[in-house]
Amino acid sequence: MSLARPLTRIESTPINQHANDFASMLQLSSKRGMQVTWLGLASNVGLTLSKGTAGFIMNSASLLADAAHSLSGNTNTPKVPDAIYPYGYGRYETIGSLSVSGLLMGGGVGIGLHSFHLLLATLDGTLVSSGELDPNAAWFALGSVVIKEWLYRITYKVGKSERSDVLIANAWHHRSDAYSSFVALMAIGGTYAGVPMFDPLGGIVVSCMILKSGASMMSQSSQELLDKSISEDELNDIQAIVASVKEKEQDLLDFYSIRGRKFGPFQHLDLTLQLNPDLAIYKAHAIEQRVRQTIKANCGHVQEVIIHIDAEKQPRHF
C-alpha cells in the first residue's frame, strides 16, 4: 500500500528560504565585477563635480551640459534581502532612477535654455567679455573622453567574462558619456578656432542627449513600478527552460501561467506546474525545486521564482 499522499495543491516554499540562497550568491559574486562598478561610480561623481565646476568657471555651456550627462551614469549596487525587506531592495534602485531622471530632465531643460540664450547673445554680438569661453575647458572634456573610453573597455571586458548583462549595460553607458564629452570637446575647440557659436550649440546638443536619457530612464522606471511584464522573448526563454525539464520529468504533465516582472536589476517570476495527482509530496517538491534551480542557473537576473502546483489543469490565474 502506497504511503504517498495524493497531490492536491501546494504553494512554493517561503521566500525567505530562497532569499538566503540569493544572499549567498551576492556574497560570492565576482570581486572584479564589484570593483569595476565602484570604480565607475567614483569616476561618475568625480567627473560630474570637476566638469560642472570647470564649465561654470570657464563659461563653457557644452562642458556644463556634459557634467549633467555624467550624473546619469551613477549606479546602485545590489543589497541582499533581509528580515525587513525579504524581497530585497530592488525598488530602491527603481525609485532612485526615477528621481534622477526627473533631475536630469529638469537640468537638461535648464542647460538647454542657458545654451540657447548664449547662442543668441553670440549671434547678436552682445556676449560680454566676462562670459567668453576659456579654452582650457577643452582639457576637462578630453580627460573625460579618455577616462570614459577606458572605463567602457574594462567594464565591457569584465561583463563579458562574467556574463553580466548589468555590467555590459554600464559599459555602454560609459561609451555614451564618452560620445557626449567628445561633442563638448569639438564644441570648445570650434569656439577656440574662431567660431564662437560652437560651444552653445554643443551645449544644446548635449542637453538634448540628457533629455533623451532622462526620458528613457523615467519611462523604464515608471513601467517597473507599475509591474510591467518582462519581454516576450524573455518569457519564451523561460518557457523553453521549463520545457527542457518537462522532457526529463514524466510526472511534470504541463506548465502554464508564466509571468514575470522587473524588480530593480532583477526579475521575479511565477508559474504553475501541473503534476501527476498520485505523486508523493516530497517528489512534487523535488520537481518544483528542479524547475526553480534550472531557471536560475540559466537566467542570472532571476532573483525569485514562485511556483504553484496543480493536480489538474486549471484556468489561467490572471
VOPAGU-2260 file (C-alpha; in pm, 1 decimal, decimal comma):
REM VOPAGU-2260
SITE   aa  ch    i         X         Y         Z
SITE  MET   A    0       0,0       0,0       0,0
SITE  SER   A    1     146,5     331,4    -101,2
SITE  LEU   A    2     206,2     589,6     169,7
SITE  ALA   A    3     216,4     868,3     -84,7
SITE  ARG   A    4     -24,1    1148,6     -16,5
SITE  PRO   A    5    -234,4    1247,5    -318,6
SITE  LEU   A    6    -131,6    1576,7    -465,7
SITE  THR   A    7    -395,4    1848,5    -431,2
SITE  ARG   A    8    -244,8    2193,5    -442,5
SITE  ILE   A    9      57,2    2332,9    -265,0
SITE  GLU   A   10     241,9    2659,5    -285,9
SITE  SER   A   11     613,3    2709,4    -320,4
SITE  THR   A   12     833,3    2718,4     -13,7
SITE  PRO   A   13     861,2    3050,6     174,8
SITE  ILE   A   14    1052,2    3326,1       7,2
SITE  ASN   A   15    1295,3    3371,1     298,7
SITE  GLN   A   16    1448,2    3031,4     226,0
SITE  HIS   A   17    1527,8    3134,8    -130,5
SITE  ALA   A   18    1633,0    3483,4     -19,7
SITE  ASN   A   19    1911,3    3316,9     177,8
SITE  ASP   A   20    2027,6    3139,2    -139,2
SITE  PHE   A   21    2027,4    3471,9    -323,8
SITE  ALA   A   22    2222,3    3640,3     -41,4
SITE  SER   A   23    2487,7    3371,4     -67,3
SITE  MET   A   24    2508,2    3428,4    -443,6
SITE  LEU   A   25    2566,2    3801,7    -395,7
SITE  GLN   A   26    2829,3    3744,2    -128,1
SITE  LEU   A   27    3018,0    3508,8    -359,4
SITE  SER   A   28    2980,9    3732,9    -664,6
SITE  SER   A   29    3285,7    3838,5    -861,1
SITE  LYS   A   30    3514,6    4083,8    -687,8
SITE  ARG   A   31    3616,0    4218,0   -1026,9
SITE  GLY   A   32    3252,9    4298,4   -1107,7
SITE  MET   A   33    3204,5    4487,7    -781,9
SITE  GLN   A   34    3537,4    4667,7    -816,9
SITE  VAL   A   35    3465,9    4789,2   -1169,2
SITE  THR   A   36    3116,7    4902,1   -1060,1
SITE  TRP   A   37    3255,9    5108,3    -771,4
SITE  LEU   A   38    3528,4    5245,0    -998,9
SITE  GLY   A   39    3264,4    5360,7   -1246,7
SITE  LEU   A   40    3055,5    5516,5    -969,5
SITE  ALA   A   41    3354,0    5708,2    -825,6
SITE  SER   A   42    3450,3    5825,5   -1174,4
SITE  ASN   A   43    3097,8    5949,5   -1246,8
SITE  VAL   A   44    3090,5    6151,4    -925,0
SITE  GLY   A   45    3439,3    6292,1    -983,2
SITE  LEU   A   46    3371,3    6384,7   -1346,2
SITE  THR   A   47    3035,0    6540,6   -1263,0
SITE  LEU   A   48    3192,1    6766,4    -998,1
SITE  SER   A   49    3505,3    6855,5   -1196,7
SITE  LYS   A   50    3332,4    6923,2   -1530,1
SITE  GLY   A   51    3045,9    7108,4   -1362,4
SITE  THR   A   52    3283,5    7335,5   -1173,5
SITE  ALA   A   53    3508,8    7390,2   -1475,5
SITE  GLY   A   54    3213,6    7453,6   -1704,0
SITE  PHE   A   55    3076,4    7718,4   -1467,0
SITE  ILE   A   56    3410,1    7894,5   -1405,5
SITE  MET   A   57    3531,9    7873,1   -1766,3
SITE  ASN   A   58    3196,1    7971,0   -1919,7
SITE  SER   A   59    3152,5    7652,9   -2123,7
SITE  ALA   A   60    2789,7    7560,0   -2181,2
SITE  SER   A   61    2882,7    7232,9   -2351,2
SITE  LEU   A   62    3109,0    7121,9   -2063,5
SITE  LEU   A   63    2839,4    7212,2   -1810,4
SITE  ALA   A   64    2588,0    7004,4   -2004,0
SITE  ASP   A   65    2836,0    6715,9   -2028,2
SITE  ALA   A   66    2874,0    6721,6   -1648,4
SITE  ALA   A   67    2499,4    6674,5   -1611,3
SITE  HIS   A   68    2511,9    6385,0   -1857,3
SITE  SER   A   69    2776,3    6211,1   -1642,8
SITE  LEU   A   70    2534,6    6226,1   -1348,5
SITE  SER   A   71    2304,5    5977,9   -1522,4
SITE  GLY   A   72    2572,3    5709,4   -1503,9
SITE  ASN   A   73    2558,6    5668,9   -1126,3
SITE  THR   A   74    2474,9    5306,9   -1048,2
SITE  ASN   A   75    2336,4    5142,0    -735,2
SITE  THR   A   76    2498,9    4822,8    -611,0
SITE  PRO   A   77    2276,2    4532,1    -508,3
SITE  LYS   A   78    2197,0    4473,7    -140,4
SITE  VAL   A   79    2091,2    4135,4     -11,8
SITE  PRO   A   80    1736,3    4073,4     120,7
SITE  ASP   A   81    1687,0    4084,0     496,2
SITE  ALA   A   82    1409,9    4032,9     752,6
SITE  ILE   A   83    1268,1    4382,9     698,7
SITE  TYR   A   84    1278,2    4367,9     318,6
SITE  PRO   A   85    1259,8    3994,2     237,3
SITE  TYR   A   86    1214,6    4064,1    -134,3
SITE  GLY   A   87    1531,8    4272,9    -144,5
SITE  TYR   A   88    1599,8    4638,3    -222,5
SITE  GLY   A   89    1531,4    4636,2    -595,4
SITE  ARG   A   90    1262,5    4904,6    -566,4
SITE  TYR   A   91    1517,5    5140,9    -409,9
SITE  GLU   A   92    1710,3    5138,5    -736,7
SITE  THR   A   93    1391,7    5193,2    -938,4
SITE  ILE   A   94    1277,6    5484,9    -721,6
SITE  GLY   A   95    1630,1    5628,5    -726,8
SITE  SER   A   96    1638,7    5605,9   -1107,1
SITE  LEU   A   97    1300,4    5777,3   -1129,0
SITE  SER   A   98    1422,9    6061,2    -905,5
SITE  VAL   A   99    1747,3    6101,5   -1100,1
SITE  SER   A  100    1554,3    6102,8   -1429,1
SITE  GLY   A  101    1345,1    6395,6   -1305,5
SITE  LEU   A  102    1658,4    6586,1   -1203,7
SITE  LEU   A  103    1820,0    6507,1   -1538,1
SITE  MET   A  104    1524,8    6631,6   -1740,3
SITE  GLY   A  105    1499,0    6949,1   -1533,7
SITE  GLY   A  106    1873,3    7005,4   -1565,6
SITE  GLY   A  107    1861,9    6930,7   -1937,9
SITE  VAL   A  108    1589,8    7190,7   -1992,4
SITE  GLY   A  109    1776,2    7449,9   -1784,0
SITE  ILE   A  110    2110,3    7391,2   -1956,2
SITE  GLY   A  111    1943,2    7387,5   -2297,7
SITE  LEU   A  112    1779,0    7725,5   -2231,7
SITE  HIS   A  113    2105,3    7866,1   -2097,8
SITE  SER   A  114    2291,7    7742,7   -2407,3
SITE  PHE   A  115    2019,2    7885,2   -2633,0
SITE  HIS   A  116    2049,6    8228,1   -2467,8
SITE  LEU   A  117    2429,7    8213,3   -2508,4
SITE  LEU   A  118    2381,9    8125,7   -2874,4
SITE  LEU   A  119    2152,5    8426,2   -2927,1
SITE  ALA   A  120    2397,4    8652,9   -2746,2
SITE  THR   A  121    2682,5    8519,4   -2960,7
SITE  LEU   A  122    2490,3    8573,8   -3283,4
SITE  ASP   A  123    2383,0    8923,8   -3176,9
SITE  GLY   A  124    2733,9    9015,9   -3067,2
SITE  THR   A  125    2607,5    9106,3   -2718,8
SITE  LEU   A  126    2810,0    8844,1   -2527,2
SITE  VAL   A  127    3004,6    9030,0   -2257,2
SITE  SER   A  128    3377,1    8963,1   -2219,1
SITE  SER   A  129    3328,0    8802,2   -1877,0
SITE  GLY   A  130    3113,7    8540,8   -2045,7
SITE  GLU   A  131    3373,1    8438,4   -2303,5
SITE  LEU   A  132    3486,5    8077,3   -2312,9
SITE  ASP   A  133    3817,5    7978,0   -2152,9
SITE  PRO   A  134    3977,8    7730,9   -2399,5
SITE  ASN   A  135    4133,6    7538,7   -2108,1
SITE  ALA   A  136    3789,2    7381,4   -2064,2
SITE  ALA   A  137    3888,1    7151,2   -2350,6
SITE  TRP   A  138    4130,8    6967,5   -2121,7
SITE  PHE   A  139    3844,7    6861,7   -1895,5
SITE  ALA   A  140    3642,5    6736,4   -2191,6
SITE  LEU   A  141    3944,7    6549,4   -2331,7
SITE  GLY   A  142    4015,0    6391,7   -1993,3
SITE  SER   A  143    3653,1    6279,4   -1973,2
SITE  VAL   A  144    3672,3    6118,4   -2318,5
SITE  VAL   A  145    3985,6    5923,9   -2221,5
SITE  ILE   A  146    3854,2    5814,4   -1879,7
SITE  LYS   A  147    3511,8    5714,0   -2008,1
SITE  GLU   A  148    3652,1    5517,6   -2302,5
SITE  TRP   A  149    3888,8    5337,5   -2064,2
SITE  LEU   A  150    3600,2    5259,3   -1829,5
SITE  TYR   A  151    3398,2    5128,9   -2123,4
SITE  ARG   A  152    3673,6    4888,7   -2225,1
SITE  ILE   A  153    3746,5    4742,9   -1881,0
SITE  THR   A  154    3379,1    4723,5   -1780,3
SITE  TYR   A  155    3282,7    4554,5   -2106,2
SITE  LYS   A  156    3569,6    4306,2   -2068,7
SITE  VAL   A  157    3467,4    4212,4   -1713,5
SITE  GLY   A  158    3098,8    4199,4   -1812,8
SITE  LYS   A  159    3175,3    3958,5   -2095,8
SITE  SER   A  160    3394,3    3735,6   -1879,8
SITE  GLU   A  161    3131,4    3729,5   -1603,1
SITE  ARG   A  162    2838,5    3707,1   -1848,5
SITE  SER   A  163    2680,1    4001,8   -1667,1
SITE  ASP   A  164    2422,3    4199,8   -1864,1
SITE  VAL   A  165    2425,3    4470,9   -1594,2
SITE  LEU   A  166    2799,0    4531,7   -1634,3
SITE  ILE   A  167    2770,1    4530,9   -2013,7
SITE  ALA   A  168    2489,2    4789,6   -1990,5
SITE  ASN   A  169    2709,6    5002,5   -1762,5
SITE  ALA   A  170    2991,0    4972,3   -2014,8
SITE  TRP   A  171    2774,0    5107,7   -2296,3
SITE  HIS   A  172    2666,6    5394,8   -2072,8
SITE  HIS   A  173    3034,9    5484,4   -2027,8
SITE  ARG   A  174    3068,3    5482,7   -2407,2
SITE  SER   A  175    2763,8    5714,7   -2432,4
SITE  ASP   A  176    2931,5    5952,7   -2186,1
SITE  ALA   A  177    3248,4    5943,9   -2395,9
SITE  TYR   A  178    3044,6    6048,4   -2700,6
SITE  SER   A  179    2887,5    6344,2   -2517,2
SITE  SER   A  180    3230,9    6451,0   -2389,4
SITE  PHE   A  181    3363,6    6431,9   -2745,6
SITE  VAL   A  182    3079,2    6659,7   -2860,6
SITE  ALA   A  183    3175,7    6905,0   -2584,2
SITE  LEU   A  184    3543,1    6881,8   -2686,0
SITE  MET   A  185    3462,0    6960,6   -3050,4
SITE  ALA   A  186    3235,3    7246,9   -2945,0
SITE  ILE   A  187    3503,9    7403,8   -2726,8
SITE  GLY   A  188    3766,3    7350,3   -2996,9
SITE  GLY   A  189    3543,2    7506,0   -3260,0
SITE  THR   A  190    3484,8    7811,0   -3043,5
SITE  TYR   A  191    3860,4    7847,8   -2979,4
SITE  ALA   A  192    3920,5    7819,6   -3356,8
SITE  GLY   A  193    3708,4    8129,6   -3415,2
SITE  VAL   A  194    3350,7    8001,5   -3438,4
SITE  PRO   A  195    3207,2    8111,9   -3102,4
SITE  MET   A  196    2864,2    7963,5   -3165,4
SITE  PHE   A  197    3007,9    7609,1   -3146,2
SITE  ASP   A  198    3013,2    7597,6   -2765,1
SITE  PRO   A  199    2647,9    7695,0   -2709,3
SITE  LEU   A  200    2549,2    7467,7   -2998,1
SITE  GLY   A  201    2739,5    7185,8   -2829,3
SITE  GLY   A  202    2556,2    7265,7   -2506,2
SITE  ILE   A  203    2222,5    7237,3   -2686,6
SITE  VAL   A  204    2321,7    6903,8   -2847,0
SITE  VAL   A  205    2435,1    6754,4   -2514,5
SITE  SER   A  206    2125,4    6889,4   -2336,4
SITE  CYS   A  207    1913,3    6701,8   -2592,7
SITE  MET   A  208    2112,6    6387,9   -2511,5
SITE  ILE   A  209    2040,6    6448,5   -2142,3
SITE  LEU   A  210    1667,4    6488,8   -2208,7
SITE  LYS   A  211    1662,2    6167,5   -2413,7
SITE  SER   A  212    1848,9    5977,7   -2142,5
SITE  GLY   A  213    1625,4    6118,8   -1868,7
SITE  ALA   A  214    1304,3    6044,1   -2057,4
SITE  SER   A  215    1416,0    5687,1   -2127,5
SITE  MET   A  216    1511,6    5634,0   -1763,4
SITE  MET   A  217    1181,6    5782,7   -1640,7
SITE  SER   A  218     976,8    5565,4   -1875,4
SITE  GLN   A  219    1159,7    5247,9   -1777,4
SITE  SER   A  220    1140,6    5324,2   -1403,5
SITE  SER   A  221     769,5    5406,3   -1420,9
SITE  GLN   A  222     697,1    5082,8   -1604,5
SITE  GLU   A  223     889,8    4884,5   -1343,6
SITE  LEU   A  224     695,2    5048,9   -1059,3
SITE  LEU   A  225     373,6    4952,7   -1238,3
SITE  ASP   A  226     498,8    4591,1   -1264,5
SITE  LYS   A  227     515,9    4579,1   -1642,1
SITE  SER   A  228     577,3    4229,8   -1774,2
SITE  ILE   A  229     921,7    4125,2   -1887,0
SITE  SER   A  230     963,1    4099,5   -2263,5
SITE  GLU   A  231     804,3    3831,6   -2479,4
SITE  ASP   A  232    1148,8    3698,8   -2571,7
SITE  GLU   A  233    1239,1    3659,1   -2204,0
SITE  LEU   A  234     911,3    3477,6   -2135,6
SITE  ASN   A  235     981,7    3247,6   -2430,8
SITE  ASP   A  236    1326,0    3173,1   -2288,4
SITE  ILE   A  237    1170,8    3077,8   -1953,7
SITE  GLN   A  238     917,0    2858,9   -2131,9
SITE  ALA   A  239    1195,0    2679,8   -2321,2
SITE  ILE   A  240    1386,5    2618,5   -1996,5
SITE  VAL   A  241    1082,8    2467,3   -1821,8
SITE  ALA   A  242    1007,5    2260,2   -2133,3
SITE  SER   A  243    1357,9    2112,4   -2114,6
SITE  VAL   A  244    1284,5    1996,9   -1758,7
SITE  LYS   A  245     946,3    1857,4   -1865,5
SITE  GLU   A  246    1115,7    1635,1   -2123,2
SITE  LYS   A  247    1310,7    1463,5   -1843,3
SITE  GLU   A  248    1031,4    1451,3   -1582,2
SITE  GLN   A  249     742,6    1221,3   -1672,8
SITE  ASP   A  250     540,7    1339,9   -1373,6
SITE  LEU   A  251     554,7    1700,2   -1495,8
SITE  LEU   A  252     244,7    1691,4   -1715,2
SITE  ASP   A  253     217,1    2057,5   -1813,9
SITE  PHE   A  254     310,0    2413,5   -1717,3
SITE  TYR   A  255     134,8    2743,7   -1780,3
SITE  SER   A  256      57,0    3092,5   -1645,0
SITE  ILE   A  257     419,4    3201,7   -1677,2
SITE  ARG   A  258     467,2    3570,3   -1596,8
SITE  GLY   A  259     747,0    3792,7   -1475,7
SITE  ARG   A  260     828,0    4146,1   -1371,1
SITE  LYS   A  261    1139,4    4350,7   -1311,8
SITE  PHE   A  262    1244,7    4424,3    -957,0
SITE  GLY   A  263    1527,3    4674,7    -983,6
SITE  PRO   A  264    1816,6    4493,1   -1155,7
SITE  PHE   A  265    1648,7    4155,5   -1104,0
SITE  GLN   A  266    1343,9    3963,0   -1221,0
SITE  HIS   A  267    1066,9    3792,7   -1023,0
SITE  LEU   A  268     878,3    3508,7   -1190,7
SITE  ASP   A  269     579,7    3292,4   -1110,7
SITE  LEU   A  270     431,8    2998,0   -1295,2
SITE  THR   A  271     212,1    2691,9   -1248,2
SITE  LEU   A  272     315,1    2328,1   -1283,0
SITE  GLN   A  273      61,7    2052,2   -1341,8
SITE  LEU   A  274     195,4    1731,2   -1184,9
SITE  ASN   A  275      79,2    1371,5   -1161,2
SITE  PRO   A  276    -200,7    1378,2    -897,2
SITE  ASP   A  277     -77,3    1048,8    -747,4
SITE  LEU   A  278     269,7    1188,1    -688,6
SITE  ALA   A  279     407,8    1196,9    -333,3
SITE  ILE   A  280     450,7    1542,9    -183,9
SITE  TYR   A  281     826,3    1508,8    -148,2
SITE  LYS   A  282     858,8    1411,1    -516,3
SITE  ALA   A  283     642,8    1706,0    -619,2
SITE  HIS   A  284     865,9    1933,9    -415,8
SITE  ALA   A  285    1175,7    1786,6    -583,1
SITE  ILE   A  286    1035,0    1864,4    -928,5
SITE  GLU   A  287     946,0    2215,1    -816,3
SITE  GLN   A  288    1300,0    2270,1    -690,0
SITE  ARG   A  289    1449,0    2134,0   -1010,7
SITE  VAL   A  290    1243,1    2375,1   -1222,3
SITE  ARG   A  291    1341,6    2669,2    -999,8
SITE  GLN   A  292    1711,0    2581,7    -993,3
SITE  THR   A  293    1722,4    2525,2   -1369,4
SITE  ILE   A  294    1566,5    2866,5   -1435,0
SITE  LYS   A  295    1809,1    3040,7   -1200,2
SITE  ALA   A  296    2107,2    2854,7   -1343,8
SITE  ASN   A  297    2022,2    2973,4   -1694,5
SITE  CYS   A  298    1891,7    3323,4   -1610,7
SITE  GLY   A  299    2136,6    3519,9   -1399,8
SITE  HIS   A  300    1894,9    3808,2   -1334,0
SITE  VAL   A  301    1619,2    3592,6   -1184,8
SITE  GLN   A  302    1607,5    3656,5    -810,4
SITE  GLU   A  303    1287,8    3471,6    -718,4
SITE  VAL   A  304    1065,3    3204,7    -875,5
SITE  ILE   A  305     725,2    3142,5    -716,9
SITE  ILE   A  306     580,9    2809,6    -828,6
SITE  HIS   A  307     220,9    2695,0    -787,0
SITE  ILE   A  308     141,5    2325,7    -824,7
SITE  ASP   A  309    -186,3    2189,3    -959,7
SITE  ALA   A  310    -306,2    1830,2    -976,6
SITE  GLU   A  311    -520,2    1903,1   -1279,5
SITE  LYS   A  312    -535,5    2164,8   -1549,7
SITE  GLN   A  313    -666,1    2494,7   -1415,3
SITE  PRO   A  314    -765,4    2816,8   -1592,1
SITE  ARG   A  315    -506,9    3091,8   -1608,4
SITE  HIS   A  316    -457,7    3263,8   -1276,7
SITE  PHE   A  317    -455,6    3609,9   -1434,5
